[in-house]
Each structure stands twice: as C-alpha cells, then as structure tokens.
C-alpha cells in the first residue's frame, strides 16, 4: 500500500524469504527457523551448484517503488528498479530483503523507502548486507537458474549461469521485458563479463503475461550436455544442442523477427505510437464524460500516466489475461457495467477473484486521485461498451 512503513523487525523473515537446508538422508525433518541457511532473499526460485561446490540462487527484485512511493520515484525509475539478482549462498548470508534493494545504475544496495530510504540515496543498514554476483534488468522475473556443468557446449560456458526469465508485467510505460533465457559468464564464482541473451522469441508477437505464446520457467541439462528449457504458458519443452568447436566463444541469440507490435518499413508508426484500439474506431463516451476524459483513463490504464497498473493484469488492450478479466467483452463480474459500479470495483479492489488468478488491491495498488479514478472508470466503460453501440 502507498506510503506504508515496513514492520521492523520483519517477522516474515522467520519463515519466508530465505533458503533452508536439510539432510537428504534423514527422515522426519520439520521446517523451522533453525534450519535457515540464508535470509533476505525474495523469491529465490533458482538454486544451482558450480564445479567447486559453491551454491548460487536468483532473486526476484521487489515491485511498485513508484506506485507506493510516487514522491520518491519517477515512472522511469519504477520501470527500471530494482535489479533482478544472481547471488552466492553462504551459511548466514543476508541479502537485504525487505530493508534493501539493488540499484543496478548505482551498482549498490540501497535502503528501501519502507525502512527510511529516500529514493536511492541512503544506504544505511544495507552496507552490512551481501551484494549480488550479477544483476539483470528489473521485473524480468528469474524463475529458474542452472550452472552449466555439461560438456556439449563450448568450454566458455563452463560454470556459467543460464537463467530463465519468465517475463515482466509491470514495466509500463516502457515495453515489457524478459521472456528469454540469458547466459551469465562466471569464473571462480564471480561474473566474468556481461550477460548475453542466449535464447529469445518465446513470447511471440506480444510480450505480455496473458498474451505471450510461451514463457520460460524451467531449466535442466541432459546427460549429453543438452540444455532443456520448459515453458508454462504453452506447455512446451525445447532441447538446445551445440555443434562446433569446443573453443568457440559465448554467442548471443539472433534477435527475433519484428513482432506485431513493432514497426516495419511498410508499417511505420508515428513517434507517439498508435492506440491499441485505433483500428476499431473511436471509443464511445459514457454519459456525463468527455472524449478527453476517456483518453486520460486510457493512458492511466496502460501505465502512461499517474503510475497506472491496470494493463499488467488486463492487457494493454483490456482483452484480459489469466490474471485479469476481459474488460472488452461486455461481461461484468462485479456490477452492472455502469460507470458507478466500475468506479466502486476499482476503489474497493478485488481481494477474491471469481475467475482469475490476480488479486486487485484497492485503486490497483496506486494513489489514484478521484479524477484519475473517474477517468479510468470512464475508459473501462468505453472499451466494455464499444460493441454495444
């Protein structure tokens, strides 16, 4: 929620945001804080060992710096902070969550605003936390990581990290990112160069959670050294092999062809872009509103104004995703489709969705003014009533 300080101490660290170690040869072991190996690790979903026995893990960076603290962060900062992380796990390591986050521009851990931070200037207790081995663009969502110990790929890949990025939902107003697999070269447990995008193009035409064709989420290496990439959007597994000299260097993926969202020589877009509903004609205007009001609501909806988050779950065109309902269909789950009912739903939020996975906090988790709320409600009414006019 906006401008709410964090609990100090954070009691969630007793049972969450860490790595616990257990003996694979023992039975009847029970979860407890006593077995915690490392702490301060938010969503450490990928864990892997290198040839020297070092343990590495990924960390999902936090969200909503700008939405929750709009006086401290710009829209651009909200889209690009904080970094996703690759860390080395050691007994007793503390990586700083929730008091700290990693700023990849400044190359350091800084104090989170919930704990006295001032937008990235203060370090405070973060000087005592452990920095990552490598950092990656914000909100890409590292769902798995694997240190390569196979023999099929060139020797330059040995002990480096493959990371499956599930893809972002909240980089608006900038394009969403991730939906790829990257390779981070490593030597002696340290980053030895910048990461490269190893495999790309999974999302297809739309880099959005609900509309992407595929989203990388799992990695494995076969006995022959081939890399397997699993996808949880389309239910596909890819097998990646290498043919060539063992001395070949690390190579980036060939960029995917232009998507339906990109301009081509025969389809040049104006610099300000085209509204996603442009081809369908002008939107209707609800009673008592104006076209300008509807247009403002559309910009907020897509995250182009006032920190709006709507498109993260409902898609930039409002057609819906697995996380949020289709707002263009004319089917209303929480009211009669009137502007008043839509405004009430936005203001109150949806704590228990009926048909989707995304919980919507009041006002979408941001500080919408009453004017903003009215504009978004008008826009949602407009896209929901387009086909009834």
N, C-alpha and C positions, 0 to 999 in steps of 0.2 A: 504494500500500500504506500501511497506517496508520503514522503517526509516522516516516516515512522522509524525511530531509532531501533537498533538491534538489541536483543537480550544480551546482557553482559553479566556473568558468563553465558555463553550459548549452550544451553543444556542439550541441544540436538547432537552436539559432538560426542555425547556419551554413547550413543548408539548408531550414529549416522556419520556420513562424510569422512570415511576413513577406510583403511584396509585392515582386516583381521587375519591372523594366521592360525591354522590348525594342523594337527598331525594326521596325515592321510592314513596312517596305520593304526589309529586308535578309534574305538567306538565310544558312543555315549558322550560326545563332546557337546557343550552347550554354549550358545552365544552369550558373551558378557564383555564388559569393557576391559577386563583383564587381558583378553587375547588381542587387543588392538595393537597393530604393528606400526601404523602411521595414521596421522589425522590431518584435518584441514583440507581434505581432497573432495571436491564437489563432483559427484557422478563419475567416479573413476572406473570407467567401463572396460578399458583395455589394459590387460596386465600381461607382461611377457618377460622372459629371461634372455640375457645375452650369453655368449660363449664363456664369459668369465663368471657367470652366476649372478650378475647384477640384475636387479628387478626394476622394471620400468612400468609406468602406468600413464594413462591420459587423464586429463581433467577438463570437464565442460566448464568454461567460464560462465559467470553469472549473467543475468539478463536485466533489462529495464533500468539501467542507470539514469537514462534521460527521462523515462516515464515517471519514475519515482522521485527523481531529484532534478526537475527541469531548470531550476535556478543555477545548477552547477554544471550541467552538461548540455551541449548543443545536439541537434538531430544527427549531425555527422559523427560526433563522439559516441552517441548512443548506438549508432550502427557499427562502429569500429572498435568498441571497447566492451569488455576486456578481451585479451587474447585467450585462445584455447591453448592448452599446455601439454607438454610431454615432460614427465618428472621421473627422477630416480627415487625409488622407495628404499629407505633405510629404516632400521629399527629406531622408533622415536621421532621420525620426521614429522614436521608440521608445515604444511604448505599454505596456511593462512586463512582458508575459508572459515567463517564468513567475514572476518575482520579486514581481509586484504583481497586485492585482485591484481593481476599482472597487466601493466600498461606496456604494450609492445612498441609504442612510439618512444617512450622514455626508457625502455629496457629495464624496468624495475617493478617491484611490488609496491603498491601504494595503498593508503588507508581508504577503506570503503566509507561512503558517506553515512551509513548507518552507525558507524563507530567513530565519528568525528572527522571523517575525511572532508576535504574541501575542493573536490573536483580533480584530484590527481596531484596536488602539490605536496601534501603531508605524507610522510612515511610512517612515523610513529612506531608501533609495535611490529610493523611489517619488516623492519630491519632485522628482526630475530627469526623470521620465517625463511623457508627454503625456496629459492627461485627455481624456475623450470630449467630443464636441459635445452628445450627448444620451445618456440611459441609459434602460433598459427593464427590466421585471421579470425576475428570474433564471430561467434554464433554458428560456425560451420558444423559443430556437433560431432566430436570424435567418438564414434560408437564402438570402435574396436581398434586394436593395435597389435602388431606382431613384429618381433625382432627376427630378421631373416637369418636362419642358420642352414639353409639348404645349399646345394652345390650346383643347381642348374643355372642360376643367374650368374652374371659376371662377379668376380671377387670384390668389386667396388660396393656391392650390395650387402656383403657380409657384415653382420652385427648392426646394420641399419634398421630403421623402423618404418614399416608400412602402416599407414593409418587410414582407416575407412571413415570418411566424413559423411554423415547422414544427410546433411544439408540444413540450411537455416530457414527460419520463418520470420525473423524479426530484424532484418537489416534495412527496412524501409527508412527513408525514401530511396536508399541505394538498392541496387539489384541484390537479390538473394544470392548466397554463395555456398560453396561446398559441393555436395552431390558428386564426390570424386574420391579417389584413393591417391594419397600422396606418399612420397618416399623421403624420409629424413636421413641423410648420411650420418654415420656415427663412427668415431674411433675412440677406443678406450673409454666408452661410456659417455662421451661428450659429442655434441654436434660438431661435425667437421665441414659444414657448408650449409647453404640454404636448402630448404626443401624444394622438391620438384613435384608437379602433378604427374603421377605415374599412369593413372587411368582416368578418363573423363568421358563425358557424354551420356552418363547414366540417366540423367533427368529427362533427356529428350528436349522437346520444344518448350517445356515450362519448368523453370526452377522454382517451384512452389511445393510445399509439403503434400497437398492433396492432389496436385495435377502432374507431378513428376512421374515419368514412366517407371523409373527404378531409383532406389535409394540405398547406397552401400551401407551395410551394417555389420558384416562379419568377415573375418579373415582366417585362413588356415593354409598350411604348407603340407603338400603331399610327400610321400616317401621319395618321390623322384625329384623333389625340389620345386614342383609347380606351385604357383600361388592360386588359391581359390578365393573368390570374392562373392559373398552372399548378399542378396537384396531382399528387403522385407516389404517392398511396395508391390513388385510384380512377381515375387516368388521365384527368382532366378538365381542360379549359381554359375559364375564364369570360371574357367580354368585358363590361367595365363602361363605360357611357357616361353622359353628363350632359345633361339638358335643363333649361334655366333661364337666369337672368340671370348674366352674367359677373361681377357684383359680389356674388354670393351668398357667404356665409361658409363656413368649414370646418364640416362636419357629421359627427357620429359615426353609426355604424351603429345601426339599430334592434336592440335586444337580441334574440337568437334566442328562440324559444318554449321553455318548460320542456322539459327532456330527460327521458329515462327515469330519470336519476339524481337528478332534482330533485323536491321535494315539491310537491303541488298541493293545492287546497282539499279534494279528495276523497281525498287520499292523504297525510295529514300524518305525517311521520316523527318519532319521538322524538328529543330533542336529542342523544342519544348515537349516533344512526344505527342502521341495520339491517345485520347481517352479510350480505355478498353471497350467502351460501349459505343464508340463512334459509328461503327458500321450499322448499328441498329437504329439510327436516327436519334432525335432529341429525346431526352427523358421527360416524362410527364411531371408536372409540378403539383404538389398537394395543395389543397385549399388553404389559403392564408399565407402561403410561402411564395418564394420567387425563384426564378431560374438561378440567380446568383447564390441564393441560399443552398439550393441543391448542389451546385458546383462546389461550394465550400465544403459541404458534407462529403462529397466525393473525394476531395483532397485529403480531408482528415481520415476518411475510411482507408485510403491507400497509404497513409503514413507520410504524406507530403506536406502536412501541416499539423501543428499542435500535437505532435507525438502520437498520432492515432495508431492503433494496433489491430484494427478490425480485419485487415486483409491477411494477417498471419494465420487466422483460422478459417475465414470465409473465402479466401482467394481474392486476388486483386479485382476480379470482375464480379465478385459476390456469388459465384456459382457453387460455392461450398467445397469443403474438403472432408476428410474423415474426422477432423476436429471441430468443424463448424458447419452449420446448416446452409443449404442453398437459399439465398435471400431473393433470388430472381424467379422462383417457381410459383409464387403466389400461395404457397403453403405456409401457414403461420402456426408455430408450435406453442407460442406463449401469449397469444392475444388474438384480436380480430383483424390485425393488419392495419389498424388506424395509426396515425402519427402518434396519438396519445399512448396507445398500447406499446408501440415500438420504443418510445421515449422511456416508458416505465421499465421495460425489459433491460434497456441499456443501463439505466440508472441503478437498477437493483442487481443486475448481473444474473448469471445462470449457474448457481452452485451445483445443481444436479441435472445435467443434460439428459434429455429423453432419448435421443437417437445418435449422439455423437460423443467423442472422447474428450473434447476440450471444455474445461470449466471456464466460464467467463466471469471474472471479478467485476464488481460494480464499476461502471464507466470504462469497462475494458482494462481496468488497472491503471488508468492515467487520470490526470487532473483536467477533465473536460469542464469548461465553463458552461453555464446554461445556454449560451448562444451556440457553443460547439455542439452540445447535446441536441439542440433543436435542429441544427444543420445536418448532423449525421442521421437523425431520425427521418428528416425530410428526404435525404438521399436514399436510405433504405426503403422508404415508402415508394420512392420513384422507381427504383430498379425492380421492386416487387410488383408494381402495378403497370409496368411497361406493356406487358402482353394483354392487359385487360382494357386498354384504351381503344 
